[in-house]
Amino acid sequence: MKFSTILIAMLFLTACYEDTDVTLHEAGVYKGSVDQHALTAHERETVLKKRFKQVQMDR
Amino acid sequence: MARMKFLCDDERCIECNACVTACKNEHEVPWGINRRRVVTLDDGVPGEKSISVACMHCTDAPCQAVCPVDCFYTTDDGVVLHDKDICIGCGYCFYACPFGAPQYPQEGAFGARGKMDKCTFCAGGPEEDHSHEELDKYGRNRLAEGKLPLCAEMCSTKSLLAGDGDVVADLFRNRVVRREGRGEAWGWNTAYQDK
């Protein structure tokens, strides 16, 4: 009886698991995911300038 | 290096709200949230002016400065983005932003605030480009496809411009010179006899 009570209590408490992997904050430091890009900043600049001239310039 | 900027030409904006609709549709923005909206001054009065406003991706962003958990970052293109996994939805960025760009979806009971949502300059977020997570959290990543923000690309009067600040400034400067100080909105004189 005692054993089964403990077992049931443990099964219920497994639902109360909390992820303890917290992000410790440091002032002024971004600790989120790093944004990866396929192209370099210079390549993107060239591509986007071309796109601007193609789509948004006055006719 | 490029610094991406928005510019809305108030002489050309006709308050059609197509930019707002395009943004909501492209990024499947939740109900009750507007990443972009059109503001009209002196509505209904001859000479009224409208501008389309969203996050202006400030060079020295106040939202970034006040964020207590530093969830903001600026990309190499000068786009201000944030990580929703770190955001705690405190609302400080909303108070700091002079444009009212940060928005909060209602989550859960009793009107609890969710993670902050704002214009991403169609650059997605920190998740992997074109991943399901990125689309779900931040919307489509058009910059990674070599495209510029949809709101500006589909603006019928080319009022809303989005791109490298230098290129946008050159285009706008040419317009101002061409206008020679006159308004460029078609039909004002006819509609209001405002000569």
gemmi code that builds the backbone of each chain (N, CA, C; Angstrom):
import gemmi

chains = {
    "A": [
        ("MET", (0.834, -1.219, 0.000), (0.000, 0.000, 0.000), (0.865, 1.264, 0.000)),
        ("LYS", (1.846, 1.242, 0.922), (2.743, 2.395, 1.040), (3.562, 2.566, -0.248)),
        ("PHE", (4.027, 1.418, -0.764), (4.842, 1.439, -1.979), (4.047, 1.988, -3.172)),
        ("SER", (2.787, 1.477, -3.282), (1.953, 1.926, -4.418), (1.622, 3.418, -4.312)),
        ("THR", (1.450, 3.917, -3.072), (1.171, 5.352, -2.880), (2.354, 6.202, -3.352)),
        ("ILE", (3.543, 5.720, -2.966), (4.766, 6.446, -3.374), (4.904, 6.418, -4.894)),
        ("LEU", (4.616, 5.249, -5.474), (4.741, 5.102, -6.933), (3.779, 6.046, -7.664)),
        ("ILE", (2.530, 6.076, -7.172), (1.520, 6.962, -7.798), (1.927, 8.423, -7.635)),
        ("ALA", (2.414, 8.761, -6.440), (2.853, 10.148, -6.187), (3.988, 10.538, -7.120)),
        ("MET", (4.920, 9.605, -7.340), (6.062, 9.892, -8.219), (5.606, 10.072, -9.656)),
        ("LEU", (4.639, 9.225, -10.068), (4.119, 9.340, -11.437), (3.442, 10.692, -11.656)),
        ("PHE", (2.706, 11.127, -10.650), (2.030, 12.428, -10.748), (3.041, 13.578, -10.772)),
        ("LEU", (4.067, 13.427, -9.930), (5.039, 14.519, -9.814), (5.937, 14.651, -11.036)),
        ("THR", (6.027, 13.586, -11.840), (6.856, 13.701, -13.045), (6.300, 14.782, -13.969)),
        ("ALA", (4.999, 15.019, -13.894), (4.378, 16.059, -14.715), (4.778, 17.451, -14.238)),
        ("CYS", (5.310, 17.525, -13.019), (5.697, 18.825, -12.462), (7.146, 19.171, -12.780)),
        ("TYR", (7.780, 18.399, -13.660), (9.188, 18.653, -13.995), (9.340, 20.038, -14.619)),
        ("GLU", (10.334, 20.732, -14.169), (10.586, 22.066, -14.710), (12.006, 22.134, -15.250)),
        ("ASP", (12.141, 22.653, -16.452), (13.463, 22.782, -17.059), (14.271, 23.814, -16.272)),
        ("THR", (15.376, 23.377, -15.722), (16.179, 24.294, -14.903), (17.296, 24.958, -15.704)),
        ("ASP", (17.293, 24.729, -17.022), (18.335, 25.290, -17.881), (18.002, 26.755, -18.177)),
        ("VAL", (18.269, 27.610, -17.215), (17.900, 29.024, -17.360), (19.011, 29.821, -18.028)),
        ("THR", (18.620, 30.920, -18.670), (19.605, 31.812, -19.267), (19.944, 32.884, -18.243)),
        ("LEU", (21.172, 32.896, -17.785), (21.577, 33.908, -16.796), (21.850, 35.231, -17.507)),
        ("HIS", (21.192, 36.256, -17.050), (21.298, 37.552, -17.715), (22.565, 38.296, -17.325)),
        ("GLU", (23.168, 38.920, -18.320), (24.289, 39.843, -18.073), (23.923, 41.128, -18.771)),
        ("ALA", (24.032, 42.236, -18.070), (23.596, 43.518, -18.626), (24.294, 43.835, -19.941)),
        ("GLY", (23.499, 44.117, -20.947), (24.047, 44.527, -22.246), (24.567, 43.401, -23.108)),
        ("VAL", (24.344, 42.160, -22.693), (24.829, 41.024, -23.485), (23.639, 40.241, -24.030)),
        ("TYR", (23.585, 40.096, -25.360), (22.513, 39.332, -25.995), (22.859, 37.851, -25.895)),
        ("LYS", (21.959, 37.072, -25.303), (22.245, 35.656, -25.116), (21.243, 34.763, -25.841)),
        ("GLY", (20.592, 35.321, -26.844), (19.642, 34.534, -27.616), (20.328, 33.733, -28.698)),
        ("SER", (19.524, 33.125, -29.577), (20.079, 32.351, -30.691), (20.806, 33.280, -31.648)),
        ("VAL", (21.833, 32.762, -32.287), (22.599, 33.573, -33.235), (21.942, 33.478, -34.613)),
        ("ASP", (21.751, 34.642, -35.227), (21.094, 34.693, -36.540), (22.127, 34.359, -37.618)),
        ("GLN", (21.933, 33.223, -38.276), (22.874, 32.790, -39.320), (22.339, 33.194, -40.689)),
        ("HIS", (23.230, 33.628, -41.559), (22.824, 34.005, -42.912), (23.625, 33.208, -43.940)),
        ("ALA", (22.975, 32.883, -45.040), (23.658, 32.121, -46.099), (24.669, 33.009, -46.824)),
        ("LEU", (24.330, 34.293, -46.989), (25.213, 35.217, -47.705), (25.914, 36.145, -46.715)),
        ("THR", (27.046, 36.702, -47.117), (27.739, 37.669, -46.262), (26.981, 38.997, -46.321)),
        ("ALA", (27.303, 39.904, -45.401), (26.615, 41.203, -45.349), (26.811, 41.967, -46.657)),
        ("HIS", (28.009, 41.884, -47.218), (28.305, 42.603, -48.464), (27.504, 42.033, -49.627)),
        ("GLU", (27.404, 40.714, -49.674), (26.630, 40.059, -50.753), (25.157, 40.420, -50.644)),
        ("ARG", (24.664, 40.420, -49.410), (23.249, 40.771, -49.196), (22.986, 42.206, -49.628)),
        ("GLU", (23.928, 43.086, -49.295), (23.789, 44.502, -49.659), (23.658, 44.654, -51.177)),
        ("THR", (24.499, 43.951, -51.914), (24.476, 44.021, -53.379), (23.142, 43.517, -53.927)),
        ("VAL", (22.715, 42.368, -53.407), (21.461, 41.752, -53.867), (20.269, 42.673, -53.587)),
        ("LEU", (20.239, 43.250, -52.375), (19.091, 44.068, -51.980), (19.069, 45.418, -52.702)),
        ("LYS", (20.248, 45.952, -53.021), (20.295, 47.200, -53.793), (19.739, 46.961, -55.196)),
        ("LYS", (20.117, 45.834, -55.761), (19.635, 45.467, -57.102), (18.103, 45.318, -57.073)),
        ("ARG", (17.642, 44.673, -56.026), (16.196, 44.461, -55.880), (15.456, 45.803, -55.745)),
        ("PHE", (16.032, 46.723, -54.966), (15.402, 48.034, -54.778), (15.256, 48.746, -56.124)),
        ("LYS", (16.335, 48.708, -56.910), (16.306, 49.384, -58.212), (15.310, 48.714, -59.152)),
        ("GLN", (15.129, 47.422, -58.994), (14.215, 46.660, -59.843), (12.755, 46.944, -59.490)),
        ("VAL", (12.463, 47.100, -58.201), (11.060, 47.131, -57.754), (10.574, 48.507, -57.291)),
        ("GLN", (11.434, 49.287, -56.627), (10.906, 50.480, -55.956), (11.270, 51.823, -56.579)),
        ("MET", (12.108, 51.823, -57.599), (12.487, 53.111, -58.197), (11.291, 53.748, -58.912)),
        ("ASP", (11.305, 55.085, -58.980), (10.230, 55.784, -59.697), (10.320, 55.462, -61.179)),
        ("ARG", (9.156, 55.313, -61.794), (9.150, 54.989, -63.224), (9.324, 56.254, -64.043)),
    ],
    "B": [
        ("MET", (28.724, 49.278, -45.063), (27.658, 48.288, -44.856), (26.280, 48.962, -44.923)),
        ("ALA", (25.330, 48.233, -45.453), (23.974, 48.803, -45.629), (23.282, 48.985, -44.283)),
        ("ARG", (22.444, 50.007, -44.216), (21.564, 50.174, -43.057), (20.147, 50.258, -43.598)),
        ("MET", (19.384, 49.228, -43.348), (18.026, 49.155, -43.892), (17.105, 50.160, -43.181)),
        ("LYS", (16.352, 50.909, -43.970), (15.446, 51.923, -43.408), (14.124, 51.950, -44.174)),
        ("PHE", (13.088, 52.365, -43.464), (11.789, 52.656, -44.091), (11.688, 54.163, -44.271)),
        ("LEU", (11.007, 54.595, -45.315), (10.672, 56.013, -45.450), (9.282, 56.088, -46.086)),
        ("CYS", (8.389, 56.844, -45.454), (7.054, 56.998, -46.038), (6.896, 58.430, -46.540)),
        ("ASP", (6.636, 58.550, -47.827), (6.474, 59.856, -48.465), (5.026, 60.305, -48.253)),
        ("ASP", (4.829, 61.272, -47.355), (3.453, 61.673, -47.006), (2.738, 62.360, -48.175)),
        ("GLU", (3.486, 62.837, -49.164), (2.840, 63.450, -50.326), (2.194, 62.406, -51.227)),
        ("ARG", (2.618, 61.157, -51.075), (2.123, 60.118, -51.963), (1.157, 59.143, -51.298)),
        ("CYS", (1.211, 59.043, -49.952), (0.381, 58.044, -49.264), (-1.092, 58.403, -49.406)),
        ("ILE", (-1.883, 57.424, -49.866), (-3.319, 57.668, -50.088), (-4.173, 56.893, -49.074)),
        ("GLU", (-3.559, 56.450, -47.993), (-4.254, 55.775, -46.893), (-5.048, 54.568, -47.373)),
        ("CYS", (-4.489, 53.799, -48.280), (-5.220, 52.629, -48.789), (-5.113, 51.442, -47.848)),
        ("ASN", (-4.132, 51.499, -46.923), (-3.915, 50.430, -45.941), (-3.498, 49.096, -46.560)),
        ("ALA", (-3.059, 49.132, -47.805), (-2.616, 47.895, -48.455), (-1.345, 47.358, -47.794)),
        ("CYS", (-0.496, 48.268, -47.292), (0.740, 47.835, -46.614), (0.402, 47.049, -45.345)),
        ("VAL", (-0.624, 47.523, -44.635), (-1.054, 46.865, -43.397), (-1.567, 45.462, -43.717)),
        ("THR", (-2.405, 45.387, -44.748), (-2.999, 44.109, -45.142), (-1.931, 43.148, -45.641)),
        ("ALA", (-1.010, 43.661, -46.462), (0.048, 42.814, -47.022), (0.909, 42.230, -45.906)),
        ("CYS", (1.229, 43.069, -44.923), (2.062, 42.627, -43.794), (1.349, 41.533, -43.006)),
        ("LYS", (0.093, 41.775, -42.706), (-0.672, 40.803, -41.914), (-0.781, 39.467, -42.651)),
        ("ASN", (-0.979, 39.557, -43.958), (-1.148, 38.345, -44.754), (0.172, 37.595, -44.919)),
        ("GLU", (1.229, 38.325, -45.207), (2.527, 37.689, -45.475), (3.055, 36.957, -44.242)),
        ("HIS", (2.880, 37.586, -43.076), (3.469, 37.005, -41.864), (2.459, 36.283, -40.986)),
        ("GLU", (1.239, 36.190, -41.461), (0.171, 35.559, -40.680), (0.169, 36.109, -39.253)),
        ("VAL", (0.128, 37.444, -39.181), (0.141, 38.134, -37.893), (-1.160, 37.827, -37.149)),
        ("PRO", (-1.067, 37.488, -35.859), (-2.288, 37.108, -35.122), (-3.331, 38.228, -35.041)),
        ("TRP", (-4.534, 37.818, -34.825), (-5.665, 38.734, -34.694), (-5.401, 39.735, -33.571)),
        ("GLY", (-5.668, 40.992, -33.832), (-5.485, 42.016, -32.798), (-4.108, 42.648, -32.806)),
        ("ILE", (-3.217, 42.166, -33.658), (-1.853, 42.718, -33.717), (-1.637, 43.340, -35.086)),
        ("ASN", (-1.102, 44.519, -35.099), (-0.736, 45.181, -36.356), (0.727, 45.569, -36.273)),
        ("ARG", (1.532, 44.961, -37.101), (2.949, 45.335, -37.111), (3.123, 46.684, -37.814)),
        ("ARG", (2.176, 47.018, -38.666), (2.232, 48.286, -39.408), (0.836, 48.894, -39.405)),
        ("ARG", (0.768, 50.217, -39.345), (-0.538, 50.855, -39.450), (-0.377, 52.221, -40.112)),
        ("VAL", (-1.482, 52.716, -40.659), (-1.446, 54.010, -41.338), (-2.042, 55.057, -40.409)),
        ("VAL", (-1.295, 56.130, -40.193), (-1.746, 57.221, -39.321), (-2.089, 58.415, -40.206)),
        ("THR", (-3.277, 58.985, -39.993), (-3.696, 60.147, -40.784), (-3.842, 61.364, -39.876)),
        ("LEU", (-3.221, 62.459, -40.292), (-3.348, 63.715, -39.552), (-4.364, 64.596, -40.264)),
        ("ASP", (-5.181, 65.301, -39.506), (-6.235, 66.175, -40.044), (-7.135, 65.406, -41.008)),
        ("ASP", (-7.600, 64.258, -40.554), (-8.428, 63.401, -41.400), (-9.693, 64.138, -41.860)),
        ("GLY", (-9.930, 64.142, -43.144), (-11.120, 64.763, -43.702), (-10.974, 66.245, -43.993)),
        ("VAL", (-9.873, 66.838, -43.556), (-9.629, 68.268, -43.786), (-8.749, 68.396, -45.031)),
        ("PRO", (-9.025, 69.363, -45.913), (-8.162, 69.529, -47.087), (-6.695, 69.640, -46.667)),
        ("GLY", (-5.866, 68.870, -47.334), (-4.440, 68.864, -47.001), (-4.079, 67.797, -45.988)),
        ("GLU", (-5.004, 66.879, -45.705), (-4.697, 65.808, -44.741), (-3.474, 65.017, -45.202)),
        ("LYS", (-2.753, 64.488, -44.229), (-1.535, 63.726, -44.537), (-1.608, 62.361, -43.870)),
        ("SER", (-1.181, 61.357, -44.598), (-1.130, 60.015, -44.029), (0.280, 59.466, -44.144)),
        ("ILE", (0.672, 58.717, -43.148), (1.945, 58.000, -43.236), (1.768, 56.595, -42.671)),
        ("SER", (2.518, 55.690, -43.251), (2.496, 54.304, -42.815), (3.626, 54.118, -41.798)),
        ("VAL", (3.269, 53.628, -40.610), (4.259, 53.533, -39.529), (4.423, 52.090, -39.046)),
        ("ALA", (5.652, 51.697, -38.843), (5.983, 50.408, -38.213), (7.290, 50.617, -37.465)),
        ("CYS", (7.939, 49.545, -37.080), (9.261, 49.681, -36.455), (10.186, 50.358, -37.458)),
        ("MET", (10.901, 51.376, -36.998), (11.776, 52.124, -37.910), (13.213, 51.595, -37.875)),
        ("HIS", (13.428, 50.531, -37.161), (14.751, 49.895, -37.074), (15.833, 50.936, -36.774)),
        ("CYS", (15.615, 51.611, -35.647), (16.482, 52.719, -35.217), (17.942, 52.280, -35.097)),
        ("THR", (18.812, 53.194, -35.426), (20.244, 52.922, -35.303), (20.635, 52.815, -33.822)),
        ("ASP", (20.051, 53.675, -33.000), (20.282, 53.598, -31.557), (18.919, 53.312, -30.930)),
        ("ALA", (18.496, 52.065, -31.035), (17.112, 51.701, -30.711), (16.812, 51.812, -29.217)),
        ("PRO", (15.802, 52.629, -28.835), (15.454, 52.741, -27.410), (14.907, 51.439, -26.825)),
        ("CYS", (14.217, 50.642, -27.660), (13.688, 49.355, -27.180), (14.836, 48.463, -26.714)),
        ("GLN", (15.901, 48.498, -27.512), (17.081, 47.692, -27.221), (17.746, 48.177, -25.918)),
        ("ALA", (17.713, 49.494, -25.722), (18.369, 50.074, -24.551), (17.629, 49.744, -23.255)),
        ("VAL", (16.288, 49.670, -23.323), (15.538, 49.471, -22.077), (15.220, 48.011, -21.770)),
        ("CYS", (15.437, 47.128, -22.727), (15.050, 45.718, -22.520), (15.792, 45.131, -21.319)),
        ("PRO", (15.061, 44.678, -20.298), (15.743, 44.185, -19.089), (16.427, 42.835, -19.298)),
        ("VAL", (16.060, 42.107, -20.370), (16.690, 40.796, -20.595), (17.546, 40.790, -21.869)),
        ("ASP", (17.733, 41.963, -22.469), (18.564, 42.112, -23.678), (18.209, 41.091, -24.761)),
        ("CYS", (16.952, 41.075, -25.133), (16.543, 40.108, -26.157), (16.687, 40.676, -27.573)),
        ("PHE", (17.097, 41.942, -27.695), (17.230, 42.563, -29.029), (18.645, 42.426, -29.574)),
        ("TYR", (18.738, 42.381, -30.889), (20.040, 42.446, -31.548), (19.854, 43.145, -32.889)),
        ("THR", (20.943, 43.719, -33.399), (20.886, 44.401, -34.698), (21.702, 43.592, -35.694)),
        ("THR", (21.113, 43.275, -36.827), (21.817, 42.476, -37.839), (22.842, 43.357, -38.569)),
        ("ASP", (23.659, 42.726, -39.395), (24.654, 43.475, -40.183), (23.974, 44.439, -41.147)),
        ("ASP", (22.704, 44.171, -41.470), (21.959, 45.048, -42.378), (21.314, 46.217, -41.637)),
        ("GLY", (21.484, 46.271, -40.326), (20.895, 47.355, -39.540), (19.447, 47.110, -39.165)),
        ("VAL", (19.009, 45.859, -39.241), (17.628, 45.524, -38.877), (17.598, 45.127, -37.401)),
        ("VAL", (16.675, 45.750, -36.653), (16.563, 45.456, -35.215), (15.585, 44.291, -35.036)),
        ("LEU", (16.093, 43.194, -34.511), (15.270, 41.992, -34.305), (15.352, 41.566, -32.837)),
        ("HIS", (14.509, 40.622, -32.468), (14.549, 40.142, -31.086), (14.293, 38.648, -31.025)),
        ("ASP", (14.737, 38.048, -29.934), (14.558, 36.609, -29.734), (13.359, 36.403, -28.814)),
        ("LYS", (12.322, 35.778, -29.341), (11.099, 35.594, -28.547), (11.285, 34.573, -27.429)),
        ("ASP", (12.319, 33.731, -27.535), (12.553, 32.756, -26.465), (13.068, 33.441, -25.202)),
        ("ILE", (13.667, 34.620, -25.384), (14.219, 35.336, -24.229), (13.258, 36.408, -23.723)),
        ("CYS", (12.459, 36.975, -24.639), (11.509, 38.039, -24.273), (10.592, 37.572, -23.142)),
        ("ILE", (10.367, 38.460, -22.171), (9.496, 38.114, -21.043), (8.167, 38.878, -21.126)),
        ("GLY", (7.979, 39.629, -22.208), (6.709, 40.340, -22.421), (6.433, 41.417, -21.391)),
        ("CYS", (7.494, 42.078, -20.896), (7.313, 43.054, -19.809), (6.657, 44.352, -20.287)),
        ("GLY", (6.890, 44.711, -21.549), (6.257, 45.914, -22.093), (7.117, 47.164, -22.031)),
        ("TYR", (8.342, 47.053, -21.510), (9.219, 48.233, -21.435), (9.493, 48.796, -22.824)),
        ("CYS", (9.705, 47.917, -23.786), (10.039, 48.377, -25.146), (8.880, 49.180, -25.729)),
        ("PHE", (7.649, 48.801, -25.366), (6.485, 49.540, -25.867), (6.493, 50.969, -25.332)),
        ("TYR", (6.847, 51.118, -24.040), (6.892, 52.465, -23.453), (8.020, 53.289, -24.062)),
        ("ALA", (9.127, 52.619, -24.386), (10.307, 53.332, -24.894), (10.167, 53.717, -26.367)),
        ("CYS", (9.448, 52.915, -27.137), (9.396, 53.127, -28.586), (8.565, 54.368, -28.948)),
        ("PRO", (9.154, 55.342, -29.661), (8.384, 56.534, -30.035), (7.370, 56.271, -31.138)),
        ("PHE", (7.433, 55.105, -31.768), (6.517, 54.784, -32.872), (5.425, 53.788, -32.463)),
        ("GLY", (5.460, 53.312, -31.242), (4.456, 52.337, -30.784), (4.543, 51.028, -31.542)),
        ("ALA", (5.750, 50.652, -31.941), (5.909, 49.454, -32.778), (5.691, 48.132, -32.035)),
        ("PRO", (6.234, 47.964, -30.827), (6.055, 46.655, -30.174), (4.581, 46.366, -29.861)),
        ("GLN", (4.173, 45.151, -30.137), (2.795, 44.709, -29.911), (2.824, 43.426, -29.080)),
        ("TYR", (1.739, 43.182, -28.354), (1.709, 41.997, -27.489), (0.433, 41.215, -27.735)),
        ("PRO", (0.556, 39.976, -28.167), (-0.653, 39.171, -28.345), (-1.209, 38.767, -26.987)),
        ("GLN", (-2.516, 38.650, -26.928), (-3.126, 38.192, -25.672), (-2.939, 36.692, -25.581)),
        ("GLU", (-2.432, 36.243, -24.466), (-2.204, 34.804, -24.288), (-2.780, 34.359, -22.966)),
        ("GLY", (-3.520, 33.290, -22.985), (-4.072, 32.755, -21.750), (-5.240, 33.572, -21.237)),
        ("ALA", (-5.643, 33.244, -20.017), (-6.813, 33.881, -19.419), (-6.469, 35.248, -18.843)),
        ("PHE", (-7.444, 36.034, -18.560), (-7.338, 37.333, -17.890), (-6.467, 38.333, -18.650)),
        ("GLY", (-6.432, 38.211, -19.972), (-5.725, 39.180, -20.805), (-4.223, 39.193, -20.593)),
        ("ALA", (-3.648, 38.057, -20.216), (-2.190, 38.005, -19.995), (-1.456, 38.311, -21.296)),
        ("ARG", (-0.355, 39.054, -21.183), (0.410, 39.450, -22.354), (1.372, 38.350, -22.778)),
        ("GLY", (1.470, 38.153, -24.089), (2.427, 37.173, -24.605), (3.740, 37.832, -24.960)),
        ("LYS", (4.541, 37.143, -25.741), (5.850, 37.663, -26.160), (5.655, 38.821, -27.124)),
        ("MET", (6.567, 39.764, -27.080), (6.455, 40.948, -27.941), (6.572, 40.555, -29.406)),
        ("ASP", (5.816, 41.256, -30.240), (5.853, 41.026, -31.685), (5.986, 42.378, -32.361)),
        ("LYS", (6.829, 42.466, -33.371), (6.988, 43.735, -34.094), (7.446, 43.459, -35.504)),
        ("CYS", (7.507, 44.520, -36.302), (7.991, 44.422, -37.671), (9.424, 43.894, -37.671)),
        ("THR", (9.692, 42.956, -38.563), (11.036, 42.362, -38.650), (11.771, 42.829, -39.906)),
        ("PHE", (11.216, 43.792, -40.611), (11.733, 44.233, -41.909), (11.762, 43.023, -42.845)),
        ("CYS", (10.815, 42.121, -42.633), (10.725, 40.866, -43.395), (12.056, 40.102, -43.353)),
        ("ALA", (12.722, 40.158, -42.185), (14.014, 39.467, -42.060), (13.927, 38.283, -41.104)),
        ("GLY", (12.720, 37.851, -40.767), (12.561, 36.699, -39.887), (13.100, 36.955, -38.496)),
        ("GLY", (13.783, 35.965, -37.965), (14.325, 36.095, -36.605), (15.590, 35.277, -36.482)),
        ("PRO", (16.004, 35.019, -35.245), (17.273, 34.305, -35.059), (17.226, 32.817, -35.384)),
        ("GLU", (16.024, 32.276, -35.593), (15.926, 30.848, -35.933), (16.516, 30.611, -37.328)),
        ("GLU", (16.692, 29.361, -37.684), (17.260, 29.011, -38.998), (16.387, 29.591, -40.115)),
        ("ASP", (17.031, 30.157, -41.137), (16.288, 30.783, -42.237), (15.308, 29.791, -42.880)),
        ("HIS", (14.108, 30.258, -43.116), (13.035, 29.501, -43.769), (12.576, 28.274, -42.966)),
        ("SER", (12.957, 28.184, -41.700), (12.509, 27.037, -40.901), (11.063, 27.271, -40.446)),
        ("HIS", (10.437, 26.192, -40.039), (9.051, 26.285, -39.571), (8.976, 27.164, -38.314)),
        ("GLU", (9.994, 27.037, -37.449), (10.018, 27.825, -36.193), (10.078, 29.319, -36.509)),
        ("GLU", (10.921, 29.676, -37.487), (11.061, 31.086, -37.844), (9.741, 31.634, -38.387)),
        ("LEU", (9.134, 30.860, -39.266), (7.861, 31.292, -39.859), (6.790, 31.435, -38.782)),
        ("ASP", (6.757, 30.493, -37.858), (5.751, 30.479, -36.816), (5.932, 31.651, -35.835)),
        ("LYS", (7.174, 31.935, -35.466), (7.424, 32.967, -34.449), (7.525, 34.376, -35.022)),
        ("TYR", (8.171, 34.503, -36.188), (8.498, 35.851, -36.676), (7.896, 36.174, -38.049)),
        ("GLY", (7.430, 35.175, -38.750), (6.908, 35.412, -40.096), (7.929, 35.082, -41.164)),
        ("ARG", (7.601, 35.458, -42.376), (8.436, 35.073, -43.518), (9.754, 35.865, -43.547)),
        ("ASN", (10.789, 35.221, -44.074), (12.098, 35.858, -44.188), (12.353, 36.194, -45.659)),
        ("ARG", (11.911, 37.374, -46.066), (12.047, 37.775, -47.473), (13.464, 38.251, -47.784)),
        ("LEU", (14.134, 38.822, -46.793), (15.498, 39.318, -47.022), (16.429, 38.164, -47.413)),
        ("ALA", (16.212, 36.998, -46.797), (17.036, 35.830, -47.132), (16.755, 35.340, -48.548)),
        ("GLU", (15.615, 35.736, -49.095), (15.270, 35.368, -50.476), (15.724, 36.445, -51.460)),
        ("GLY", (16.391, 37.480, -50.949), (16.854, 38.565, -51.815), (15.757, 39.562, -52.140)),
        ("LYS", (14.706, 39.564, -51.318), (13.591, 40.498, -51.541), (13.542, 41.508, -50.401)),
        ("LEU", (12.841, 42.611, -50.637), (12.685, 43.653, -49.615), (11.296, 43.523, -48.989)),
        ("PRO", (11.018, 44.273, -47.911), (9.710, 44.134, -47.242), (8.527, 44.272, -48.196)),
        ("LEU", (7.562, 43.396, -48.018), (6.417, 43.349, -48.936), (5.599, 44.632, -48.892)),
        ("CYS", (5.461, 45.225, -47.695), (4.654, 46.443, -47.554), (5.132, 47.515, -48.535)),
        ("ALA", (6.452, 47.643, -48.670), (7.015, 48.666, -49.553), (6.992, 48.209, -51.003)),
        ("GLU", (7.265, 46.930, -51.225), (7.349, 46.447, -52.606), (6.000, 46.502, -53.317)),
        ("MET", (4.905, 46.390, -52.540), (3.605, 46.400, -53.223), (2.879, 47.735, -53.078)),
        ("CYS", (3.539, 48.759, -52.526), (2.897, 50.071, -52.369), (2.602, 50.646, -53.758)),
        ("SER", (1.346, 50.862, -54.037), (0.949, 51.239, -55.401), (1.426, 52.629, -55.796)),
        ("THR", (1.551, 53.545, -54.840), (1.994, 54.905, -55.180), (3.488, 55.086, -54.918)),
        ("LYS", (4.155, 54.017, -54.510), (5.576, 54.054, -54.130), (5.825, 55.103, -53.043)),
        ("SER", (4.848, 55.209, -52.167), (4.976, 56.120, -51.039), (5.908, 55.526, -49.990)),
        ("LEU", (5.674, 54.250, -49.707), (6.486, 53.572, -48.697), (7.708, 52.970, -49.370)),
        ("LEU", (8.875, 53.387, -48.899), (10.124, 52.888, -49.461), (10.867, 52.115, -48.378)),
        ("ALA", (11.509, 51.030, -48.774), (12.280, 50.237, -47.816), (13.526, 49.727, -48.507)),
        ("GLY", (14.657, 49.987, -47.896), (15.910, 49.514, -48.472), (17.077, 50.161, -47.783)),
        ("ASP", (18.232, 50.080, -48.417), (19.423, 50.714, -47.858), (19.163, 52.216, -47.714)),
        ("GLY", (19.421, 52.758, -46.543), (19.128, 54.160, -46.252), (19.698, 55.129, -47.278)),
        ("ASP", (20.894, 54.845, -47.780), (21.520, 55.745, -48.760), (20.734, 55.761, -50.079)),
        ("VAL", (20.319, 54.600, -50.519), (19.587, 54.494, -51.793), (18.206, 55.147, -51.662)),
        ("VAL", (17.545, 54.884, -50.512), (16.229, 55.467, -50.255), (16.333, 56.995, -50.208)),
        ("ALA", (17.365, 57.494, -49.538), (17.558, 58.949, -49.408), (17.791, 59.594, -50.768)),
        ("ASP", (18.567, 58.937, -51.628), (18.835, 59.464, -52.979), (17.543, 59.595, -53.774)),
        ("LEU", (16.737, 58.545, -53.701), (15.467, 58.548, -54.443), (14.556, 59.661, -53.934)),
        ("PHE", (14.463, 59.789, -52.606), (13.566, 60.786, -52.020), (14.054, 62.208, -52.317)),
        ("ARG", (15.373, 62.389, -52.290), (15.944, 63.705, -52.587), (15.584, 64.124, -54.016)),
        ("ASN", (15.671, 63.199, -54.944), (15.304, 63.488, -56.339), (13.836, 63.891, -56.460)),
        ("ARG", (12.992, 63.218, -55.675), (11.559, 63.547, -55.702), (11.329, 64.970, -55.207)),
        ("VAL", (11.985, 65.318, -54.110), (11.804, 66.649, -53.513), (12.258, 67.731, -54.488)),
        ("VAL", (13.370, 67.485, -55.159), (13.879, 68.454, -56.134), (12.889, 68.595, -57.290)),
        ("ARG", (12.352, 67.478, -57.742), (11.410, 67.479, -58.875), (10.113, 68.218, -58.530)),
        ("ARG", (9.688, 68.106, -57.268), (8.430, 68.747, -56.851), (8.563, 70.260, -56.751)),
        ("GLU", (9.752, 70.729, -56.497), (10.011, 72.161, -56.312), (9.082, 72.764, -55.267)),
        ("GLY", (8.879, 72.043, -54.184), (8.088, 72.565, -53.077), (6.588, 72.364, -53.218)),
        ("ARG", (6.140, 71.875, -54.381), (4.692, 71.661, -54.564), (4.317, 70.264, -54.065)),
        ("GLY", (3.073, 70.137, -53.667), (2.570, 68.830, -53.284), (2.459, 67.946, -54.508)),
        ("GLU", (2.610, 66.627, -54.324), (2.608, 65.735, -55.472), (1.356, 64.864, -55.530)),
        ("ALA", (0.463, 65.035, -54.524), (-0.719, 64.171, -54.491), (-1.643, 64.536, -55.646)),
        ("TRP", (-1.978, 63.493, -56.420), (-2.774, 63.733, -57.603), (-4.192, 64.091, -57.190)),
        ("GLY", (-4.725, 65.123, -57.779), (-6.150, 65.400, -57.596), (-6.504, 66.310, -56.438)),
        ("TRP", (-5.519, 66.745, -55.629), (-5.866, 67.610, -54.515), (-6.589, 68.861, -54.999)),
        ("ASN", (-6.030, 69.491, -56.021), (-6.593, 70.750, -56.512), (-8.009, 70.565, -57.049)),
        ("THR", (-8.224, 69.449, -57.725), (-9.553, 69.166, -58.270), (-10.539, 68.858, -57.152)),
        ("ALA", (-10.103, 68.040, -56.209), (-11.016, 67.582, -55.168), (-11.415, 68.701, -54.209)),
        ("TYR", (-10.496, 69.556, -53.871), (-10.789, 70.540, -52.833), (-10.711, 71.986, -53.318)),
        ("GLN", (-10.458, 72.209, -54.593), (-10.240, 73.570, -55.116), (-9.218, 74.320, -54.258)),
        ("ASP", (-8.237, 73.576, -53.806), (-7.255, 74.128, -52.888), (-6.036, 74.572, -53.694)),
        ("LYS", (-6.103, 75.788, -54.218), (-5.047, 76.222, -55.135), (-4.078, 77.169, -54.455)),
    ],
}
model = gemmi.Model(1)
for chain_id, residues in chains.items():
    chain = gemmi.Chain(chain_id)
    for i, (resn, *xyz) in enumerate(residues, 1):
        res = gemmi.Residue()
        res.name, res.seqid = resn, gemmi.SeqId(i, " ")
        for name, pos in zip(("N", "CA", "C"), xyz):
            atom = gemmi.Atom()
            atom.name, atom.element = name, gemmi.Element(name[0])
            atom.pos, atom.b_iso = gemmi.Position(*pos), 0.0
            res.add_atom(atom)
        chain.add_residue(res)
    model.add_chain(chain)
structure = gemmi.Structure()
structure.add_model(model)
structure.setup_entities()
